[in-house]
Amino acid sequence: MTTVLQRDAENIGTLTELVQRYSSEYLQRLDAVPTDNAESLLPPLSLPEAGWGAASVVKYIQEKMQPLFVASPGGRYWGYVTGGVTPAALLGDWIVSTIDQNTQSLNGPGDMSALVEQQTITMIRELFELPAHFRGGFVTGATMSNFTCLAVARQWSGTKAGRDVAREGLSQVFGDALQSPIILSATPHSSALKSLSMLGLGSSNVVVVQKPMGREAMDIQDVERHLAANEGKSVIVISSGGTVNTVDYDDMLALRELHQKYSFWWHIDAAFGAFAACSPAHKHLLEGWEEADSITVDCHKWLNVPYDSAIFLVHESHAPLQMQTFQNSNAPYLGNPADNFSYLNFVPENSRRFRALPAWCTLVAYGKEGYREIVERNIALAQNLGERINSSTMFALQAPVRLNMVCFSVKDANGNVLEKDALMRFLDTLNHRGRVFMTPTLYNGVWCLRAALVNWQTQQKDLDIAWSELTQVYQEFVAS
Ligand SMILES: *Cc1c(COP(=O)(O)O)cnc(C)c1O
């Protein structure tokens, strides 16, 4: 052991206290950390011959990296769909690295992490009031959850032709293009398309279902037309439980009815929208979803655990297909997969960090009530922002505030909606002030700003700051 490493090992107590102090100071002044940062150049650094030791590394992070950080875990980071980190989730995440368990099977020594993973999945099902027939596990994000669910859907498609895609390969099973699954969706998230690319199904092979006027959801009659026209073929429906622009939901009750009438794989991407189930006033948006084949839920968004964390839920009747899909064949040292359930043969990764623990910690620490309060507060604040926009002459809502997102355009002095370039300049000005952060979108042919509220810390005072920022930028912008 080098002396540097030896010294660090001996000083582990001091070093962990150093990080503890650093973290607590950082979090206590998070409100003053800008939500955007003009600074983006990391000083060049090459690999040292003799290492610096851990204390110097922390000092370097503090001095050279920290000026580049943005307050993305804070209450006014409303770009994309960005969650923060609850106190219990943070502590859980520290412990994950401290104990460094490898979550794989349920049957050996050191497998408590897999047991906790199952317990956490059960608690998330309870949070959403979903039935026990879903099996789930942790992956890195909703992208990988969509990938996992759609991989099982692909395997299911193969079995419709009596084939095993995982073993035989795509060209053997779907070589005859007529056998390829028909994929229906109205407004799939880009990550669902990316998943289709990764799965060899092709991101351009989605049959885009019609949408009712002013909606991002599927026209159910059009879905039924496609299902009727493709009876006997394998069909995968990728539905939305909350789109990222306007939080539109496909009609789950109607899809459930179709699912009873036709054979298709029903996937729901509910990355953040699943949390509507925490609010008695909004859970109707998901009614019927319990009959889906698979569901995607992100944990690093509205559950407010650190990156990178999401779960998949797949109907237990598909477990054998899932095991075929993620099978470690040709690895006898991993045990006989048929004998024992093992995450090794149930998820894309093999070795995994104990990703469930931060989610477990926050769920147990704050309970159902804690999440209901966070979700309802975010929704109420989004609605409040929507009302302010509605009654202002400066901005215009481009979609109703269905849940926790506000999609709005900016007007010029004549009341015309700003075009792309002007809107981007407005947004850059707003973001560079560093007190609130939003991202743009193109919705219905109109360039908009999007505010997505999923952070546990966001309060009325944050909304007031954001509103004052918006109006100040507007006055400067339109005046100049
Ligand atoms: C965020 C999001 C995704 C992708 O999630 P990652 O966590 O970035 O992988 C997929 N679908 C929806 C609806 C999302 O909001």
The ligand as a MOL file (V3000), in Angstrom:
LIG
                    3D

  0  0  0     0  0            999 V3000
M  V30 BEGIN CTAB
M  V30 COUNTS 15 15 0 0 0
M  V30 BEGIN ATOM
M  V30 1 C -37.6560 11.8130 -17.6020 0
M  V30 2 C -38.5100 10.9130 -18.4080 0
M  V30 3 C -37.9660 9.7960 -19.0660 0
M  V30 4 C -36.4810 9.4970 -19.0930 0
M  V30 5 O -35.9790 9.4070 -17.8340 0
M  V30 6 P -34.4470 9.3380 -17.4130 0
M  V30 7 O -34.5700 9.2440 -15.9580 0
M  V30 8 O -33.8140 10.6030 -17.8890 0
M  V30 9 O -33.8410 8.1550 -18.0350 0
M  V30 10 C -38.8370 8.9600 -19.7270 0
M  V30 11 N -40.1510 9.2270 -19.7820 0
M  V30 12 C -40.7110 10.3060 -19.1910 0
M  V30 13 C -42.1830 10.5490 -19.3080 0
M  V30 14 C -39.9020 11.1890 -18.4760 0
M  V30 15 O -40.4350 12.2620 -17.8790 0
M  V30 END ATOM
M  V30 BEGIN BOND
M  V30 1 1 1 2
M  V30 2 1 2 3
M  V30 3 2 2 14
M  V30 4 1 3 4
M  V30 5 2 3 10
M  V30 6 1 4 5
M  V30 7 1 5 6
M  V30 8 2 6 7
M  V30 9 1 6 8
M  V30 10 1 6 9
M  V30 11 1 10 11
M  V30 12 2 11 12
M  V30 13 1 12 13
M  V30 14 1 12 14
M  V30 15 1 14 15
M  V30 END BOND
M  V30 END CTAB
M  END
